[in-house]
Amino acid sequence: MEQKDVKVSDEIKKILVDFQRSEITEHHIYMRLADRTSGKNSEILRKIGQEELGHYRRWKRYSGVDVKPDRFKIWLYTLIARIFGLTFALKMMENGEQYSEAAYKKVLEIFPDVDEIIQDEERHEIELIDLIDEEKIGYIGSMVLGLNDALVELTGTLAGLTFALRNTHIVGIAGLITGIAASLSMAASEYLSQKSEAEGKNPLKAAIYTGLAYIVTVTLMVMPYFIISKYYFALLATLMVVVGVIFIFTFYISVVKGHSFKSLFTEMLVISLGVALISFLIGMLVRATLGVDVD
């Protein structure tokens, strides 16, 4: 239904312009990402990009003005896609670009026909985004396995060694050797596990994702022991690294998979720090019982 002759207030026109800017910006983001991909993913991105352009034109009929895209957002989401992957960037963008309920209601009072059309189009976009095929997303389980095991095992190991040995250099070397050996073991276990599955993922790729997640986590966790000389400050820095790694990874999972960030973050944090506390107590007990002293 054509309603371009309806007079709108300055407030409503500003809302319409904001909607337009959002749609035309997303159009350019999708088209730019489509140029950087190929095959099925490129086709899906171009299709969504054209739908965003359709949204822009619909709002333009009501506002009567042309609007330029937000160049910073185009650059930002293109960068995010390069670093964290296509799926993460797209879902983060869709989660962050929802119309505010109050503004949407004001527009609907004047243009009631917009609601059903826009809702259908946005639902279609979400369905299309779910069709994006990105390899790393299929191996998230393997990455979670490597990261979780590294966090739980090495947090406990470093905490125990710290209060048993109280020498940051020795603890750092021991933690690094233990972590690398454990990463190879986990990668091999994941390879054998996936190979035994009739319709599993590529065993070699699953092993690589598991091993890399483990090694990266280990490297970040032992780094403070090679930089900080005071063992308690080194352990504190490592625990801060653990919290940071858990925060970043759980945020990534919550966006890509649509899981609850709060519950996932809390669960991983409690497990990792709980193991660290138990290992700390064991380390103190070993030191007191066996008289270990390498200061």
C-alpha positions as CSV (number, residue, x, y, z in Angstrom):
1,M,0.0,0.0,0.0
2,E,1.6,3.3,-1.1
3,Q,1.7,5.9,1.7
4,K,4.4,8.3,0.5
5,D,2.0,11.3,0.7
6,V,1.5,10.9,4.5
7,K,3.0,13.9,6.3
8,V,5.4,13.0,9.1
9,S,6.8,15.0,11.9
10,D,10.5,15.8,12.2
11,E,10.8,13.2,15.0
12,I,9.3,10.4,12.8
13,K,11.5,11.5,9.9
14,K,14.6,11.2,12.0
15,I,13.6,7.7,13.0
16,L,13.0,6.8,9.4
17,V,16.4,8.2,8.4
18,D,18.0,6.1,11.2
19,F,16.3,3.0,9.8
20,Q,17.5,3.8,6.3
21,R,21.1,4.3,7.4
22,S,21.0,1.0,9.2
23,E,19.6,-0.8,6.2
24,I,21.9,0.7,3.6
25,T,25.0,0.2,5.8
26,E,24.1,-3.5,6.2
27,H,23.6,-3.7,2.4
28,H,27.2,-2.5,1.8
29,I,28.5,-4.9,4.5
30,Y,26.8,-7.9,3.0
31,M,28.0,-7.0,-0.5
32,R,31.6,-6.4,0.7
33,L,31.7,-9.7,2.5
34,A,30.2,-11.4,-0.5
35,D,33.1,-10.1,-2.6
36,R,35.5,-11.7,-0.2
37,T,33.8,-15.2,-0.3
38,S,32.8,-17.6,-3.0
39,G,30.3,-20.3,-3.9
40,K,27.2,-20.8,-1.8
41,N,28.2,-18.3,0.9
42,S,28.7,-15.5,-1.6
43,E,25.3,-16.2,-3.2
44,I,23.6,-16.1,0.2
45,L,25.3,-12.9,1.2
46,R,24.4,-11.2,-2.0
47,K,20.8,-12.2,-1.6
48,I,20.6,-10.8,1.9
49,G,22.4,-7.7,0.7
50,Q,19.7,-7.1,-1.9
51,E,17.0,-7.6,0.7
52,E,18.6,-5.0,2.9
53,L,18.6,-2.6,-0.1
54,G,14.9,-3.4,-0.5
55,H,14.4,-2.4,3.1
56,Y,16.2,0.9,2.5
57,R,14.1,1.7,-0.5
58,R,10.9,1.0,1.5
59,W,11.9,3.4,4.3
60,K,13.0,6.0,1.6
61,R,9.5,6.0,0.2
62,Y,8.3,7.2,3.6
63,S,11.1,9.6,4.4
64,G,11.6,11.0,0.9
65,V,15.4,11.5,1.4
66,D,18.6,9.7,0.4
67,V,20.8,8.5,3.2
68,K,24.5,7.6,3.1
69,P,25.8,4.5,4.8
70,D,27.9,4.4,8.0
71,R,31.4,3.9,6.6
72,F,32.9,3.1,10.1
73,K,30.5,0.2,10.6
74,I,31.2,-1.1,7.2
75,W,34.9,-1.1,8.0
76,L,34.4,-2.5,11.5
77,Y,32.3,-5.5,10.6
78,T,34.5,-6.3,7.7
79,L,37.4,-6.4,10.1
80,I,35.5,-8.5,12.6
81,A,34.7,-11.0,9.9
82,R,38.4,-11.3,9.0
83,I,39.4,-11.8,12.6
84,F,36.6,-13.9,14.1
85,G,34.9,-15.3,11.1
86,L,31.9,-14.7,8.9
87,T,29.2,-16.2,11.1
88,F,30.3,-14.3,14.2
89,A,30.3,-11.0,12.3
90,L,26.9,-11.5,10.7
91,K,25.2,-12.7,13.9
92,M,26.7,-9.9,16.0
93,M,25.6,-7.4,13.4
94,E,22.0,-8.7,13.3
95,N,21.9,-8.8,17.1
96,G,23.1,-5.2,17.3
97,E,21.0,-3.6,14.6
98,Q,17.5,-4.3,15.9
99,Y,15.1,-1.4,15.8
100,S,14.3,0.1,19.2
101,E,10.8,-1.0,20.3
102,A,9.7,2.6,21.1
103,A,10.9,4.0,17.7
104,Y,9.3,1.1,15.8
105,K,5.9,1.7,17.5
106,K,5.9,5.3,16.6
107,V,6.5,4.5,12.9
108,L,3.8,1.8,13.0
109,E,1.2,4.2,14.2
110,I,1.6,6.1,10.9
111,F,2.6,3.2,8.5
112,P,0.9,0.1,9.9
113,D,1.5,-1.9,6.7
114,V,5.3,-1.9,7.4
115,D,5.2,-4.4,10.4
116,E,4.2,-7.6,8.6
117,I,6.4,-7.0,5.6
118,I,9.5,-6.1,7.6
119,Q,9.1,-9.0,10.1
120,D,8.8,-11.5,7.3
121,E,11.9,-10.1,5.5
122,E,14.0,-10.1,8.7
123,R,12.9,-13.7,9.5
124,H,14.0,-14.6,6.0
125,E,17.4,-13.0,6.6
126,I,17.9,-15.0,9.8
127,E,17.1,-18.2,8.0
128,L,19.6,-17.3,5.2
129,I,22.3,-16.5,7.8
130,D,21.8,-19.9,9.3
131,L,22.6,-21.4,5.9
132,I,26.1,-19.9,5.9
133,D,28.6,-22.7,5.8
134,E,31.8,-21.8,7.6
135,E,34.3,-24.6,8.4
136,K,35.5,-23.3,11.7
137,I,31.9,-23.3,13.1
138,G,31.7,-27.0,12.4
139,Y,34.7,-27.6,14.6
140,I,33.7,-25.5,17.6
141,G,33.3,-28.7,19.6
142,S,36.9,-29.5,19.0
143,M,38.0,-26.0,19.9
144,V,35.9,-26.1,23.1
145,L,37.5,-29.5,24.0
146,G,41.1,-28.1,23.6
147,L,40.4,-24.8,25.3
148,N,38.4,-26.3,28.3
149,D,41.0,-29.0,28.9
150,A,43.8,-26.5,28.8
151,L,42.1,-24.1,31.2
152,V,41.1,-26.7,33.7
153,E,44.3,-28.8,33.6
154,L,46.9,-26.1,33.3
155,T,45.2,-23.7,35.8
156,G,45.4,-26.5,38.4
157,T,48.9,-27.5,37.4
158,L,50.3,-23.9,37.5
159,A,48.5,-23.2,40.8
160,G,49.9,-26.4,42.4
161,L,53.4,-25.9,41.1
162,T,53.5,-22.2,42.1
163,F,52.9,-22.9,45.7
164,A,55.0,-26.0,45.7
165,L,58.1,-24.6,44.0
166,R,57.7,-20.8,44.4
167,N,60.0,-20.2,41.4
168,T,58.3,-18.5,38.4
169,H,60.9,-19.5,35.9
170,I,60.8,-23.2,36.8
171,V,57.0,-23.1,37.1
172,G,56.8,-21.5,33.6
173,I,59.0,-24.1,32.0
174,A,57.2,-27.0,33.7
175,G,53.9,-25.5,32.7
176,L,54.9,-25.0,29.1
177,I,56.3,-28.5,28.7
178,T,53.3,-30.0,30.4
179,G,50.9,-28.0,28.2
180,I,52.6,-28.8,24.9
181,A,52.7,-32.5,25.8
182,A,49.0,-32.4,26.8
183,S,48.1,-30.5,23.6
184,L,49.6,-33.3,21.5
185,S,47.9,-35.9,23.6
186,M,44.5,-34.2,23.2
187,A,44.9,-33.7,19.5
188,A,45.8,-37.4,19.1
189,S,42.7,-38.4,21.2
190,E,40.4,-36.1,19.1
191,Y,41.8,-37.6,15.9
192,L,41.1,-41.1,17.1
193,S,37.7,-40.1,18.4
194,Q,36.6,-38.5,15.2
195,K,38.0,-41.4,13.1
196,S,35.9,-43.9,15.0
197,E,32.7,-41.9,14.2
198,A,30.9,-43.2,11.1
199,E,29.8,-39.7,10.0
200,G,32.1,-37.5,12.0
201,K,34.2,-34.5,11.0
202,N,37.5,-34.7,9.3
203,P,39.7,-36.3,11.9
204,L,42.8,-34.4,11.0
205,K,41.1,-31.0,11.0
206,A,39.4,-31.8,14.3
207,A,42.8,-32.7,15.8
208,I,44.4,-29.5,14.5
209,Y,41.6,-27.3,15.9
210,T,41.8,-29.1,19.3
211,G,45.6,-28.9,19.4
212,L,45.8,-25.2,18.3
213,A,43.2,-24.2,20.9
214,Y,45.1,-26.0,23.6
215,I,48.5,-24.6,22.6
216,V,47.3,-21.0,22.3
217,T,45.6,-21.2,25.7
218,V,48.7,-22.7,27.3
219,T,51.0,-20.0,25.8
220,L,48.8,-17.2,27.2
221,M,48.6,-18.8,30.6
222,V,52.4,-19.5,31.1
223,M,53.5,-16.1,29.7
224,P,53.2,-14.3,33.1
225,Y,55.7,-16.7,34.6
226,F,58.4,-15.6,32.2
227,I,57.7,-11.9,32.7
228,I,56.9,-11.6,36.4
229,S,59.4,-12.6,39.1
230,K,57.1,-12.7,42.1
231,Y,55.3,-16.0,42.0
232,Y,52.1,-14.8,43.6
233,F,51.8,-11.9,41.1
234,A,52.5,-14.3,38.3
235,L,49.7,-16.6,39.4
236,L,47.4,-13.7,39.8
237,A,48.2,-12.5,36.3
238,T,47.6,-16.1,35.0
239,L,44.2,-16.2,36.7
240,M,43.3,-12.9,35.0
241,V,44.4,-14.4,31.7
242,V,42.1,-17.4,32.4
243,V,39.1,-15.0,33.1
244,G,39.9,-13.1,29.9
245,V,40.1,-16.2,27.7
246,I,36.9,-17.6,29.2
247,F,35.1,-14.3,28.6
248,I,36.2,-13.9,25.0
249,F,35.5,-17.5,24.1
250,T,32.1,-17.8,25.8
251,F,31.1,-14.5,24.2
252,Y,32.1,-15.9,20.8
253,I,30.1,-19.1,21.4
254,S,27.1,-17.2,22.7
255,V,26.9,-15.1,19.6
256,V,27.6,-17.9,17.1
257,K,25.5,-20.6,18.7
258,G,22.9,-18.4,20.4
259,H,23.7,-19.8,23.9
260,S,23.4,-18.0,27.2
261,F,26.6,-16.0,27.8
262,K,26.0,-15.7,31.5
263,S,25.5,-19.4,32.3
264,L,28.3,-20.6,30.0
265,F,30.8,-18.0,31.4
266,T,29.9,-18.8,35.0
267,E,30.2,-22.5,34.5
268,M,33.6,-22.4,32.9
269,L,34.9,-19.9,35.4
270,V,33.7,-21.8,38.4
271,I,35.2,-25.0,37.1
272,S,38.6,-23.5,36.2
273,L,39.0,-21.4,39.4
274,G,37.7,-24.3,41.5
275,V,40.4,-26.6,40.2
276,A,43.0,-23.9,40.7
277,L,42.0,-23.5,44.3
278,I,42.1,-27.3,45.0
279,S,45.5,-27.5,43.3
280,F,46.8,-24.6,45.3
281,L,45.9,-26.4,48.5
282,I,47.5,-29.6,47.3
283,G,50.7,-27.6,46.3
284,M,50.9,-26.1,49.8
285,L,50.3,-29.5,51.4
286,V,53.1,-31.1,49.2
287,R,55.5,-28.3,50.1
288,A,54.8,-28.7,53.8
289,T,54.8,-32.5,53.8
290,L,57.8,-33.2,51.5
291,G,59.8,-30.1,52.3
292,V,60.2,-29.0,48.6
293,D,62.3,-25.9,48.4
294,V,63.8,-24.5,45.2
295,D,63.8,-20.8,46.0
